Amino acid sequence: AVSKQQAMEARTFVLVAVACLLLGPSRCTAQNPWEKTVSGKLRGAGDYASHYIKEVPILMTEGMRFEVTTEPDCKMAICWTYMVKAPKEQEEWPRLCKMLETWDSNSMPFTSKKVSPGDSHLNLFCGTSGGCEYTIKMSGTECPPGGYGDECKGVQELPIENLPVPPSEFILFNMSLNNHWSPNWLNVTITEKNGLAFSFYMREGDAPRAPTDGTPGVYDQGQIFDGTGTISIPNPRSVGWGDEEIFQYIFFVGNQNTNEALEISMTSLEGRCDHWLHDVDCKKNAPPLISGLTYQIPNSKKTWVYGSITVIDGDADRDYFSLGVTALEGQEAPAFYLRYGNIPTSDDYDMKLGWESNTTRFYSSGRTNVHTARWFFGAHIARSSQEGSFGLWFQEDCPNACSLHGECVHHECACEEGFEGNWFTCAAADPVSPSPPSGGGGGGGGGISGTYIFFIVMFCLETLLLVALAVAAGYWMFTRKSGYDSF
């Protein structure tokens, strides 16, 4: 049932939206303030914390303001991600963070235009040996429904054909793809009837900010074109199914002329692959991963290994997921990547853990931004010394419960005395003859998992059954042919 307060809020939003329509999409300005405060303590240098920031709205052009209060001599990196939680390894933060700032106790409040809307994560990395307590207040001005970017401008409805754009003005339009089998490319083309110059930019999830004199702009792709311009998106994200969470590409078209109006038309072309196939040539296979199973990482050649992860809205057991990768003795765990809506590449991903000298990696996504969707996992085997296995778990901070011989602390196992651990298991310490990992990625440590043994047994039984059927079929065909020859 809908409460009176919810009904009043819905009525208010409708009135604001109607007012925006009456005023026109170019002057749809919101007056609603938004703010959120988080606090905590970092224990020392290298400590990591992440806060789940729920339902960040579309903010006006000034972006989000951050006011940070800390103890004296506190230094930390502040990273904003809106798809999944950033990993503990800070080396990848410059690529992953929508916003990345270095803070110390002498810094002033700052504002970021790069924060994207939706359920997000605020990630912190401590650079002070003594640690520090912190309080971070985030605030901004919320756009009404349908408003984006500068002055909370509305989006232009599709299709766009011979649409006038006044001198020095711009329009916004948005597109989302809801193909269950992910598209392999998307081309969006703008044509200006008279061959005039225009700027054309795209951004995922929020309106692009076009560059101006002295301002670099905020966008994912784009430039200034003469007459015709195309933005090509390989492996675009697809929302999969369900309308609860629609991921959008927002496009900006600006008139570069001060005296002449543009007259523009838009066309889009989309390519699609068949069942479970992906990439521009439809040759990459990404089968669904099943929680708790072990998947082997082959090393017959330098390649990618893909899989898909299904998150279901309303399923309390699938709010977030964890991935663990372990390598064989003497090997290095390959780099692995995550991306929402389509397969990742080495240049396009939402989360990455690169290779290191250690042989085990573990990652917990935190609550995912899109709750009804498919996420895609990719392990990149780039060296001949990378071979092992990986596993997937839902709702597991430390999969395998640290083998019941440790405590889960910040997604790592603090093992009991007499046990040694990597990130997600605790095994009995044996300094004389340690057991090397042998592909049992469900626990990430030595030995072979029960699941792996089960699959070996099932594979052997299935193979024997197939051989028996083949022999029986051959015998039947032989006797049948002999019968034919007797006529």
Beta strands, then each sheet from edge to edge (+ up, - down):
strand 1: 32-42
strand 2: 48-56
strand 3: 64-70
strand 4: 75-81
strand 5: 99-104
strand 6: 110-112
strand 7: 118-126
strand 8: 132-142
strand 9: 147-148
strand 10: 153-154
strand 11: 163-165
strand 12: 170-175
strand 13: 183-192
strand 14: 197-204
strand 15: 221-226
strand 16: 228-234
strand 17: 249-255
strand 18: 262-272
strand 19: 277-278
strand 20: 284-285
strand 21: 294-297
strand 22: 303-311
strand 23: 321-327
strand 24: 335-340
strand 25: 351-353
strand 26: 360-364
strand 27: 373-381
strand 28: 388-394
strand 29: 406-409
strand 30: 412-415
strand 31: 419-422
strand 32: 425-428
sheet 1: 1+ 8- 3+ 6-
sheet 2: 2+ 7- 4+ 5-
sheet 3: 9+ 10-
sheet 4: 11+ 18- 13+ 16-
sheet 5: 12+ 17- 14+ 15-
sheet 6: 19+ 20-
sheet 7: 21+ 28- 23+ 26-
sheet 8: 22+ 27- 24+ 25-
sheet 9: 29+ 30-
sheet 10: 31+ 32-
end
